């Protein structure tokens, strides 16, 4: 099974994907058959529909080997009125496409680190988080919430991936 993980960050920074991969390795048994994880970088949440070609290419390449794919968008809820309308549009888009949707309230850094991180430090902070193995201090209870019930620092990431992967 291939999991195509679509994230907000750009390919150079990769911060969102680093946190997600750390979480997946920490929580789930990723042994045989070894799942394939493919990252697609949006370079901004508002570009959620721009990478459809990249998604289709990843799915087609894996299908060529006889494998199935699941597409999972992993995005920040952000805050404010503009963010809410964009979140609604993304939810509709993912529902129509049959994609899964993981939300981080307000952002991925707040979920994993417990606080926001300035834009220009996101990559460095994600790498520091991984090196320090800070995932061990993560409160897994904060990762089982549905969207309307998310408080700051909460996510539904465990709810989504628990349906597909076996926990350690």
TIVO-2410 file (N, C-alpha, C; in nm, 3 decimals):
# residues 168
REC num residu      c1      c2      c3 atome chaine
REC   1      X   0.084  -0.118   0.000     N      A
REC   1      X   0.000   0.000   0.000    CA      A
REC   1      X   0.089   0.124   0.000     C      A
REC   2      X   0.053   0.217  -0.084     N      A
REC   2      X   0.122   0.346  -0.088    CA      A
REC   2      X   0.031   0.450  -0.022     C      A
REC   3      X   0.092   0.532   0.063     N      A
REC   3      X   0.024   0.645   0.124    CA      A
REC   3      X   0.085   0.770   0.065     C      A
REC   4      X   0.006   0.842  -0.015     N      A
REC   4      X   0.051   0.967  -0.073    CA      A
REC   4      X   0.010   1.075   0.027     C      A
REC   5      X   0.110   1.135   0.089     N      A
REC   5      X   0.087   1.234   0.194    CA      A
REC   5      X   0.111   1.372   0.136     C      A
REC   6      X   0.003   1.448   0.126     N      A
REC   6      X   0.008   1.582   0.067    CA      A
REC   6      X   0.016   1.683   0.181     C      A
REC   7      X   0.123   1.763   0.180     N      A
REC   7      X   0.148   1.856   0.290    CA      A
REC   7      X   0.160   2.000   0.239     C      A
REC   8      X   0.137   2.093   0.329     N      A
REC   8      X   0.140   2.237   0.296    CA      A
REC   8      X   0.278   2.289   0.261     C      A
REC   9      X   0.377   2.243   0.330     N      A
REC   9      X   0.512   2.300   0.319    CA      A
REC   9      X   0.569   2.281   0.178     C      A
REC  10      X   0.678   2.347   0.151     N      A
REC  10      X   0.742   2.330   0.021    CA      A
REC  10      X   0.847   2.219   0.028     C      A
REC  11      X   0.894   2.178  -0.086     N      A
REC  11      X   0.986   2.065  -0.095    CA      A
REC  11      X   1.120   2.095  -0.029     C      A
REC  12      X   1.162   2.219  -0.031     N      A
REC  12      X   1.290   2.256   0.029    CA      A
REC  12      X   1.285   2.242   0.181     C      A
REC  13      X   1.179   2.291   0.242     N      A
REC  13      X   1.166   2.289   0.389    CA      A
REC  13      X   1.130   2.150   0.442     C      A
REC  14      X   1.029   2.088   0.388     N      A
REC  14      X   0.983   1.953   0.422    CA      A
REC  14      X   0.938   1.936   0.567     C      A
REC  15      X   0.922   2.044   0.642     N      A
REC  15      X   0.897   2.032   0.785    CA      A
REC  15      X   0.772   1.951   0.818     C      A
REC  16      X   0.661   1.976   0.752     N      A
REC  16      X   0.537   1.904   0.783    CA      A
REC  16      X   0.556   1.754   0.767     C      A
REC  17      X   0.617   1.715   0.657     N      A
REC  17      X   0.638   1.573   0.630    CA      A
REC  17      X   0.732   1.509   0.733     C      A
REC  18      X   0.831   1.583   0.780     N      A
REC  18      X   0.923   1.530   0.881    CA      A
REC  18      X   0.848   1.495   1.009     C      A
REC  19      X   0.761   1.583   1.053     N      A
REC  19      X   0.680   1.554   1.173    CA      A
REC  19      X   0.590   1.433   1.151     C      A
REC  20      X   0.526   1.428   1.036     N      A
REC  20      X   0.432   1.318   1.007    CA      A
REC  20      X   0.504   1.184   1.000     C      A
REC  21      X   0.618   1.180   0.933     N      A
REC  21      X   0.695   1.054   0.924    CA      A
REC  21      X   0.745   1.012   1.062     C      A
REC  22      X   0.784   1.108   1.143     N      A
REC  22      X   0.827   1.077   1.279    CA      A
REC  22      X   0.711   1.014   1.357     C      A
REC  23      X   0.594   1.072   1.344     N      A
REC  23      X   0.475   1.019   1.410    CA      A
REC  23      X   0.444   0.877   1.362     C      A
REC  24      X   0.446   0.856   1.232     N      A
REC  24      X   0.412   0.725   1.176    CA      A
REC  24      X   0.509   0.617   1.225     C      A
REC  25      X   0.638   0.649   1.228     N      A
REC  25      X   0.739   0.553   1.275    CA      A
REC  25      X   0.725   0.525   1.424     C      A
REC  26      X   0.685   0.625   1.501     N      A
REC  26      X   0.670   0.613   1.645    CA      A
REC  26      X   0.547   0.530   1.683     C      A
REC  27      X   0.438   0.548   1.611     N      A
REC  27      X   0.311   0.490   1.652    CA      A
REC  27      X   0.279   0.355   1.587     C      A
REC  28      X   0.328   0.331   1.467     N      A
REC  28      X   0.281   0.216   1.391    CA      A
REC  28      X   0.391   0.115   1.361     C      A
REC  29      X   0.347  -0.008   1.346     N      A
REC  29      X   0.434  -0.118   1.304    CA      A
REC  29      X   0.448  -0.107   1.153     C      A
REC  30      X   0.562  -0.066   1.107     N      A
REC  30      X   0.582  -0.044   0.963    CA      A
REC  30      X   0.673  -0.152   0.907     C      A
REC  31      X   0.630  -0.277   0.926     N      A
REC  31      X   0.709  -0.390   0.878    CA      A
REC  31      X   0.642  -0.452   0.756     C      A
REC  32      X   0.677  -0.572   0.724     N      A
REC  32      X   0.628  -0.637   0.603    CA      A
REC  32      X   0.478  -0.660   0.611     C      A
REC  33      X   0.403  -0.635   0.507     N      A
REC  33      X   0.453  -0.567   0.388    CA      A
REC  33      X   0.479  -0.419   0.418     C      A
REC  34      X   0.595  -0.373   0.383     N      A
REC  34      X   0.637  -0.237   0.412    CA      A
REC  34      X   0.555  -0.137   0.331     C      A
REC  35      X   0.483  -0.047   0.400     N      A
REC  35      X   0.408   0.053   0.324    CA      A
REC  35      X   0.503   0.154   0.260     C      A
REC  36      X   0.460   0.208   0.149     N      A
REC  36      X   0.538   0.312   0.081    CA      A
REC  36      X   0.474   0.447   0.113     C      A
REC  37      X   0.557   0.541   0.153     N      A
REC  37      X   0.510   0.677   0.182    CA      A
REC  37      X   0.569   0.770   0.077     C      A
REC  38      X   0.482   0.845   0.012     N      A
REC  38      X   0.524   0.940  -0.090    CA      A
REC  38      X   0.473   1.077  -0.050     C      A
REC  39      X   0.564   1.174  -0.045     N      A
REC  39      X   0.525   1.310  -0.007    CA      A
REC  39      X   0.502   1.395  -0.131     C      A
REC  40      X   0.396   1.474  -0.126     N      A
REC  40      X   0.369   1.576  -0.227    CA      A
REC  40      X   0.364   1.709  -0.152     C      A
REC  41      X   0.445   1.804  -0.197     N      A
REC  41      X   0.457   1.933  -0.130    CA      A
REC  41      X   0.378   2.039  -0.205     C      A
REC  42      X   0.284   2.102  -0.136     N      A
REC  42      X   0.199   2.203  -0.199    CA      A
REC  42      X   0.266   2.340  -0.211     C      A
REC  43      X   0.349   2.375  -0.113     N      A
REC  43      X   0.406   2.509  -0.112    CA      A
REC  43      X   0.301   2.613  -0.075     C      A
REC  44      X   0.204   2.573   0.007     N      A
REC  44      X   0.097   2.663   0.052    CA      A
REC  44      X  -0.037   2.595   0.044     C      A
REC  45      X  -0.117   2.609   0.148     N      A
REC  45      X  -0.245   2.539   0.157    CA      A
REC  45      X  -0.340   2.578   0.044     C      A
REC  46      X  -0.335   2.703   0.002     N      A
REC  46      X  -0.429   2.747  -0.103    CA      A
REC  46      X  -0.401   2.681  -0.238     C      A
REC  47      X  -0.289   2.610  -0.250     N      A
REC  47      X  -0.255   2.540  -0.374    CA      A
REC  47      X  -0.301   2.393  -0.371     C      A
REC  48      X  -0.399   2.363  -0.291     N      A
REC  48      X  -0.442   2.225  -0.269    CA      A
REC  48      X  -0.483   2.153  -0.397     C      A
REC  49      X  -0.530   2.225  -0.497     N      A
REC  49      X  -0.574   2.160  -0.621    CA      A
REC  49      X  -0.467   2.162  -0.729     C      A
REC  50      X  -0.356   2.231  -0.707     N      A
REC  50      X  -0.251   2.246  -0.808    CA      A
REC  50      X  -0.166   2.121  -0.829     C      A
REC  51      X  -0.164   2.032  -0.735     N      A
REC  51      X  -0.076   1.916  -0.743    CA      A
REC  51      X  -0.148   1.788  -0.784     C      A
REC  52      X  -0.266   1.801  -0.841     N      A
REC  52      X  -0.341   1.683  -0.884    CA      A
REC  52      X  -0.261   1.597  -0.981     C      A
REC  53      X  -0.186   1.662  -1.069     N      A
REC  53      X  -0.104   1.590  -1.166    CA      A
REC  53      X   0.004   1.508  -1.095     C      A
REC  54      X   0.066   1.567  -0.993     N      A
REC  54      X   0.169   1.495  -0.916    CA      A
REC  54      X   0.108   1.377  -0.840     C      A
REC  55      X  -0.010   1.397  -0.785     N      A
REC  55      X  -0.079   1.289  -0.714    CA      A
REC  55      X  -0.108   1.175  -0.811     C      A
REC  56      X  -0.166   1.208  -0.925     N      A
REC  56      X  -0.200   1.105  -1.024    CA      A
REC  56      X  -0.076   1.031  -1.073     C      A
REC  57      X   0.033   1.103  -1.089     N      A
REC  57      X   0.159   1.041  -1.133    CA      A
REC  57      X   0.210   0.941  -1.029     C      A
REC  58      X   0.206   0.979  -0.901     N      A
REC  58      X   0.250   0.889  -0.794    CA      A
REC  58      X   0.161   0.765  -0.787     C      A
REC  59      X   0.031   0.785  -0.800     N      A
REC  59      X  -0.064   0.673  -0.795    CA      A
REC  59      X  -0.042   0.580  -0.914     C      A
REC  60      X  -0.025   0.637  -1.032     N      A
REC  60      X  -0.005   0.556  -1.153    CA      A
REC  60      X   0.126   0.477  -1.146     C      A
REC  61      X   0.232   0.538  -1.096     N      A
REC  61      X   0.361   0.470  -1.086    CA      A
REC  61      X   0.352   0.351  -0.991     C      A
REC  62      X   0.281   0.369  -0.881     N      A
REC  62      X   0.268   0.260  -0.784    CA      A
REC  62      X   0.171   0.153  -0.835     C      A
REC  63      X   0.068   0.194  -0.905     N      A
REC  63      X  -0.028   0.099  -0.963    CA      A
REC  63      X   0.041   0.009  -1.065     C      A
REC  64      X   0.142   0.063  -1.131     N      A
REC  64      X   0.219  -0.014  -1.229    CA      A
REC  64      X   0.284  -0.137  -1.164     C      A
REC  65      X   0.316  -0.126  -1.034     N      A
REC  65      X   0.375  -0.239  -0.961    CA      A
REC  65      X   0.266  -0.328  -0.900     C      A
REC  66      X   0.140  -0.293  -0.925     N      A
REC  66      X   0.029  -0.372  -0.872    CA      A
REC  66      X  -0.022  -0.323  -0.737     C      A
REC  67      X   0.027  -0.208  -0.693     N      A
REC  67      X  -0.010  -0.159  -0.561    CA      A
REC  67      X  -0.125  -0.059  -0.563     C      A
REC  68      X  -0.190  -0.047  -0.450     N      A
REC  68      X  -0.297   0.050  -0.431    CA      A
REC  68      X  -0.242   0.172  -0.357     C      A
REC  69      X  -0.313   0.282  -0.370     N      A
REC  69      X  -0.271   0.406  -0.304    CA      A
REC  69      X  -0.387   0.469  -0.228     C      A
REC  70      X  -0.352   0.535  -0.119     N      A
REC  70      X  -0.446   0.619  -0.046    CA      A
REC  70      X  -0.386   0.758  -0.043     C      A
REC  71      X  -0.468   0.858  -0.071     N      A
REC  71      X  -0.423   0.997  -0.072    CA      A
REC  71      X  -0.470   1.059   0.059     C      A
REC  72      X  -0.375   1.121   0.132     N      A
REC  72      X  -0.407   1.182   0.261    CA      A
REC  72      X  -0.350   1.323   0.263     C      A
REC  73      X  -0.440   1.420   0.264     N      A
REC  73      X  -0.400   1.560   0.278    CA      A
REC  73      X  -0.380   1.588   0.426     C      A
REC  74      X  -0.267   1.649   0.462     N      A
REC  74      X  -0.234   1.682   0.600    CA      A
REC  74      X  -0.209   1.832   0.607     C      A
REC  75      X  -0.304   1.905   0.664     N      A
REC  75      X  -0.302   2.051   0.656    CA      A
REC  75      X  -0.328   2.116   0.791     C      A
REC  76      X  -0.283   2.239   0.804     N      A
REC  76      X  -0.310   2.321   0.923    CA      A
REC  76      X  -0.449   2.383   0.911     C      A
REC  77      X  -0.517   2.397   1.026     N      A
REC  77      X  -0.645   2.467   1.021    CA      A
REC  77      X  -0.625   2.617   1.011     C      A
REC  78      X  -0.512   2.667   1.062     N      A
REC  78      X  -0.484   2.810   1.070    CA      A
REC  78      X  -0.594   2.875   1.153     C      A
REC  79      X  -0.610   3.004   1.142     N      A
REC  79      X  -0.716   3.072   1.217    CA      A
REC  79      X  -0.768   3.189   1.136     C      A
REC  80      X  -0.883   3.237   1.175     N      A
REC  80      X  -0.943   3.350   1.104    CA      A
REC  80      X  -1.048   3.307   1.004     C      A
REC  81      X  -1.127   3.401   0.961     N      A
REC  81      X  -1.239   3.376   0.870    CA      A
REC  81      X  -1.194   3.323   0.734     C      A
REC  82      X  -1.087   3.382   0.679     N      A
REC  82      X  -1.038   3.338   0.548    CA      A
REC  82      X  -0.994   3.192   0.554     C      A
REC  83      X  -0.931   3.154   0.664     N      A
REC  83      X  -0.888   3.016   0.682    CA      A
REC  83      X  -1.005   2.919   0.687     C      A
REC  84      X  -1.112   2.960   0.751     N      A
REC  84      X  -1.230   2.874   0.762    CA      A
REC  84      X  -1.291   2.844   0.626     C      A
REC  85      X  -1.304   2.945   0.542     N      A
REC  85      X  -1.363   2.922   0.409    CA      A
REC  85      X  -1.271   2.836   0.323     C      A
REC  86      X  -1.141   2.855   0.334     N      A
REC  86      X  -1.047   2.771   0.260    CA      A
REC  86      X  -1.053   2.628   0.311     C      A
REC  87      X  -1.063   2.609   0.442     N      A
REC  87      X  -1.074   2.475   0.499    CA      A
REC  87      X  -1.200   2.404   0.448     C      A
REC  88      X  -1.309   2.478   0.438     N      A
REC  88      X  -1.434   2.419   0.385    CA      A
REC  88      X  -1.417   2.377   0.239     C      A
REC  89      X  -1.351   2.460   0.160     N      A
REC  89      X  -1.327   2.428   0.019    CA      A
REC  89      X  -1.239   2.304   0.006     C      A
REC  90      X  -1.137   2.294   0.091     N      A
REC  90      X  -1.047   2.178   0.088    CA      A
REC  90      X  -1.121   2.052   0.132     C      A
REC  91      X  -1.204   2.064   0.234     N      A
REC  91      X  -1.283   1.949   0.280    CA      A
REC  91      X  -1.374   1.899   0.168     C      A
REC  92      X  -1.440   1.989   0.099     N      A
REC  92      X  -1.527   1.952  -0.013    CA      A
REC  92      X  -1.446   1.885  -0.123     C      A
REC  93      X  -1.332   1.943  -0.158     N      A
REC  93      X  -1.245   1.888  -0.262    CA      A
REC  93      X  -1.202   1.745  -0.226     C      A
REC  94      X  -1.155   1.725  -0.103     N      A
REC  94      X  -1.109   1.592  -0.063    CA      A
REC  94      X  -1.223   1.491  -0.060     C      A
REC  95      X  -1.339   1.534  -0.015     N      A
REC  95      X  -1.455   1.445  -0.013    CA      A
REC  95      X  -1.492   1.403  -0.155     C      A
REC  96      X  -1.496   1.498  -0.247     N      A
REC  96      X  -1.530   1.467  -0.386    CA      A
REC  96      X  -1.429   1.374  -0.450     C      A
REC  97      X  -1.303   1.388  -0.414     N      A
REC  97      X  -1.196   1.306  -0.473    CA      A
REC  97      X  -1.179   1.171  -0.402     C      A
REC  98      X  -1.241   1.155  -0.286     N      A
REC  98      X  -1.223   1.033  -0.209    CA      A
REC  98      X  -1.090   1.031  -0.133     C      A
REC  99      X  -1.035   1.150  -0.104     N      A
REC  99      X  -0.911   1.162  -0.031    CA      A
REC  99      X  -0.941   1.171   0.118     C      A
REC 100      X  -0.845   1.133   0.198     N      A
REC 100      X  -0.855   1.145   0.343    CA      A
REC 100      X  -0.795   1.278   0.384     C      A
REC 101      X  -0.835   1.327   0.502     N      A
REC 101      X  -0.795   1.460   0.543    CA      A
REC 101      X  -0.754   1.461   0.690     C      A
REC 102      X  -0.631   1.502   0.713     N      A
REC 102      X  -0.578   1.520   0.848    CA      A
REC 102      X  -0.566   1.670   0.872     C      A
REC 103      X  -0.616   1.714   0.987     N      A
REC 103      X  -0.604   1.854   1.025    CA      A
REC 103      X  -0.515   1.868   1.147     C      A
REC 104      X  -0.436   1.975   1.149     N      A
REC 104      X  -0.357   2.013   1.265    CA      A
REC 104      X  -0.410   2.148   1.312     C      A
REC 105      X  -0.452   2.156   1.439     N      A
REC 105      X  -0.509   2.281   1.490    CA      A
REC 105      X  -0.402   2.362   1.560     C      A
REC 106      X  -0.373   2.467   1.538     N      A
REC 106      X  -0.367   2.562   1.433    CA      A
REC 106      X  -0.264   2.525   1.330     C      A
REC 107      X  -0.153   2.464   1.375     N      A
REC 107      X  -0.057   2.418   1.275    CA      A
REC 107      X   0.017   2.295   1.326     C      A
REC 108      X   0.090   2.233   1.237     N      A
REC 108      X   0.159   2.107   1.268    CA      A
REC 108      X   0.259   2.126   1.382     C      A
REC 109      X   0.323   2.241   1.387     N      A
REC 109      X   0.421   2.267   1.494    CA      A
REC 109      X   0.352   2.276   1.630     C      A
REC 110      X   0.235   2.337   1.634     N      A
REC 110      X   0.163   2.348   1.761    CA      A
REC 110      X   0.121   2.209   1.810     C      A
REC 111      X   0.087   2.120   1.718     N      A
REC 111      X   0.048   1.984   1.756    CA      A
REC 111      X   0.169   1.906   1.808     C      A
REC 112      X   0.279   1.908   1.736     N      A
REC 112      X   0.394   1.826   1.773    CA      A
REC 112      X   0.486   1.892   1.875     C      A
REC 113      X   0.504   2.023   1.868     N      A
REC 113      X   0.597   2.090   1.959    CA      A
REC 113      X   0.527   2.161   2.074     C      A
REC 114      X   0.397   2.184   2.060     N      A
REC 114      X   0.323   2.251   2.165    CA      A
REC 114      X   0.323   2.402   2.153     C      A
REC 115      X   0.382   2.454   2.046     N      A
REC 115      X   0.386   2.599   2.024    CA      A
REC 115      X   0.412   2.626   1.876     C      A
REC 116      X   0.378   2.746   1.835     N      A
REC 116      X   0.404   2.787   1.698    CA      A
REC 116      X   0.553   2.811   1.675     C      A
REC 117      X   0.592   2.809   1.549     N      A
REC 117      X   0.731   2.831   1.510    CA      A
REC 117      X   0.732   2.935   1.399     C      A
REC 118      X   0.821   3.035   1.407     N      A
REC 118      X   0.828   3.134   1.300    CA      A
REC 118      X   0.857   3.067   1.165     C      A
REC 119      X   0.799   3.122   1.061     N      A
REC 119      X   0.810   3.066   0.927    CA      A
REC 119      X   0.955   3.037   0.887     C      A
REC 120      X   1.045   3.128   0.919     N      A
REC 120      X   1.184   3.112   0.875    CA      A
REC 120      X   1.263   3.009   0.958     C      A
REC 121      X   1.200   2.949   1.059     N      A
REC 121      X   1.268   2.850   1.143    CA      A
REC 121      X   1.203   2.712   1.136     C      A
REC 122      X   1.100   2.697   1.055     N      A
REC 122      X   1.023   2.572   1.054    CA      A
REC 122      X   1.107   2.450   1.020     C      A
REC 123      X   1.188   2.458   0.916     N      A
REC 123      X   1.272   2.344   0.878    CA      A
REC 123      X   1.372   2.308   0.985     C      A
REC 124      X   1.440   2.408   1.039     N      A
REC 124      X   1.540   2.386   1.144    CA      A
REC 124      X   1.477   2.325   1.269     C      A
REC 125      X   1.360   2.377   1.307     N      A
REC 125      X   1.292   2.326   1.426    CA      A
REC 125      X   1.245   2.182   1.407     C      A
REC 126      X   1.198   2.149   1.288     N      A
REC 126      X   1.155   2.010   1.261    CA      A
REC 126      X   1.274   1.915   1.270     C      A
REC 127      X   1.387   1.956   1.214     N      A
REC 127      X   1.507   1.871   1.222    CA      A
REC 127      X   1.555   1.855   1.366     C      A
REC 128      X   1.550   1.964   1.443     N      A
REC 128      X   1.588   1.957   1.585    CA      A
REC 128      X   1.495   1.861   1.660     C      A
REC 129      X   1.366   1.869   1.630     N      A
REC 129      X   1.266   1.783   1.692    CA      A
REC 129      X   1.298   1.636   1.666     C      A
REC 130      X   1.335   1.605   1.542     N      A
REC 130      X   1.369   1.468   1.506    CA      A
REC 130      X   1.497   1.421   1.575     C      A
REC 131      X   1.601   1.503   1.571     N      A
REC 131      X   1.729   1.468   1.633    CA      A
REC 131      X   1.713   1.441   1.783     C      A
REC 132      X   1.630   1.521   1.848     N      A
REC 132      X   1.609   1.507   1.993    CA      A
REC 132      X   1.510   1.395   2.026     C      A
REC 133      X   1.453   1.332   1.924     N      A
REC 133      X   1.353   1.227   1.941    CA      A
REC 133      X   1.238   1.276   2.031     C      A
REC 134      X   1.199   1.400   2.010     N      A
REC 134      X   1.095   1.463   2.092    CA      A
REC 134      X   0.958   1.400   2.075     C      A
REC 135      X   0.941   1.319   1.974     N      A
REC 135      X   0.814   1.249   1.953    CA      A
REC 135      X   0.778   1.165   2.075     C      A
REC 136      X   0.877   1.122   2.152     N      A
REC 136      X   0.854   1.039   2.270    CA      A
REC 136      X   0.772   1.113   2.377     C      A
REC 137      X   0.774   1.246   2.376     N      A
REC 137      X   0.700   1.324   2.473    CA      A
REC 137      X   0.560   1.364   2.424     C      A
REC 138      X   0.524   1.322   2.305     N      A
REC 138      X   0.396   1.360   2.247    CA      A
REC 138      X   0.280   1.296   2.323     C      A
REC 139      X   0.178   1.374   2.352     N      A
REC 139      X   0.058   1.326   2.418    CA      A
REC 139      X  -0.037   1.273   2.310     C      A
REC 140      X  -0.040   1.142   2.294     N      A
REC 140      X  -0.117   1.078   2.186    CA      A
REC 140      X  -0.267   1.106   2.196     C      A
REC 141      X  -0.316   1.138   2.315     N      A
REC 141      X  -0.460   1.167   2.330    CA      A
REC 141      X  -0.501   1.289   2.250     C      A
REC 142      X  -0.408   1.378   2.221     N      A
REC 142      X  -0.439   1.500   2.147    CA      A
REC 142      X  -0.454   1.475   1.998     C      A
REC 143      X  -0.434   1.352   1.955     N      A
REC 143      X  -0.432   1.319   1.812    CA      A
REC 143      X  -0.554   1.240   1.768     C      A
REC 144      X  -0.655   1.236   1.853     N      A
REC 144      X  -0.775   1.155   1.826    CA      A
REC 144      X  -0.902   1.238   1.819     C      A
REC 145      X  -0.894   1.360   1.776     N      A
REC 145      X  -1.010   1.449   1.776    CA      A
REC 145      X  -1.063   1.468   1.634     C      A
REC 146      X  -1.193   1.490   1.624     N      A
REC 146      X  -1.251   1.522   1.493    CA      A
REC 146      X  -1.252   1.673   1.477     C      A
REC 147      X  -1.263   1.718   1.354     N      A
REC 147      X  -1.245   1.859   1.321    CA      A
REC 147      X  -1.327   1.956   1.404     C      A
REC 148      X  -1.456   1.940   1.418     N      A
REC 148      X  -1.529   2.043   1.494    CA      A
REC 148      X  -1.483   2.050   1.641     C      A
REC 149      X  -1.423   1.943   1.691     N      A
REC 149      X  -1.385   1.937   1.832    CA      A
REC 149      X  -1.238   1.967   1.857     C      A
REC 150      X  -1.164   2.004   1.753     N      A
REC 150      X  -1.022   2.031   1.770    CA      A
REC 150      X  -0.999   2.158   1.852     C      A
REC 151      X  -0.917   2.145   1.954     N      A
REC 151      X  -0.867   2.261   2.027    CA      A
REC 151      X  -0.727   2.289   1.975     C      A
REC 152      X  -0.672   2.405   2.010     N      A
REC 152      X  -0.536   2.435   1.968    CA      A
REC 152      X  -0.442   2.324   2.015     C      A
REC 153      X  -0.358   2.277   1.923     N      A
REC 153      X  -0.264   2.170   1.954    CA      A
REC 153      X  -0.319   2.030   1.931     C      A
REC 154      X  -0.442   2.018   1.883     N      A
REC 154      X  -0.505   1.888   1.857    CA      A
REC 154      X  -0.500   1.854   1.709     C      A
REC 155      X  -0.520   1.725   1.681     N      A
REC 155      X  -0.524   1.677   1.543    CA      A
REC 155      X  -0.610   1.551   1.536     C      A
REC 156      X  -0.644   1.513   1.416     N      A
REC 156      X  -0.715   1.386   1.392    CA      A
REC 156      X  -0.622   1.285   1.324     C      A
REC 157      X  -0.492   1.309   1.325     N      A
REC 157      X  -0.398   1.223   1.251    CA      A
REC 157      X  -0.406   1.077   1.295     C      A
REC 158      X  -0.417   1.051   1.425     N      A
REC 158      X  -0.424   0.913   1.472    CA      A
REC 158      X  -0.555   0.847   1.428     C      A
REC 159      X  -0.663   0.922   1.429     N      A
REC 159      X  -0.791   0.866   1.384    CA      A
REC 159      X  -0.782   0.820   1.239     C      A
REC 160      X  -0.718   0.899   1.156     N      A
REC 160      X  -0.708   0.865   1.014    CA      A
REC 160      X  -0.616   0.744   0.993     C      A
REC 161      X  -0.494   0.751   1.045     N      A
REC 161      X  -0.399   0.644   1.019    CA      A
REC 161      X  -0.427   0.515   1.098     C      A
REC 162      X  -0.495   0.524   1.212     N      A
REC 162      X  -0.531   0.403   1.287    CA      A
REC 162      X  -0.620   0.311   1.203     C      A
REC 163      X  -0.694   0.368   1.110     N      A
REC 163      X  -0.782   0.289   1.025    CA      A
REC 163      X  -0.703   0.205   0.923     C      A
REC 164      X  -0.577   0.241   0.898     N      A
REC 164      X  -0.499   0.175   0.794    CA      A
REC 164      X  -0.379   0.096   0.845     C      A
REC 165      X  -0.318   0.143   0.951     N      A
REC 165      X  -0.191   0.089   0.997    CA      A
REC 165      X  -0.207   0.023   1.135     C      A
REC 166      X  -0.124  -0.075   1.163     N      A
REC 166      X  -0.128  -0.144   1.293    CA      A
REC 166      X  -0.040  -0.071   1.393     C      A
REC 167      X  -0.097  -0.045   1.509     N      A
REC 167      X  -0.021   0.023   1.615    CA      A
REC 167      X   0.083  -0.072   1.675     C      A
REC 168      X   0.190  -0.012   1.725     N      A
REC 168      X   0.295  -0.091   1.793    CA      A
REC 168      X   0.242  -0.142   1.924     C      A
***
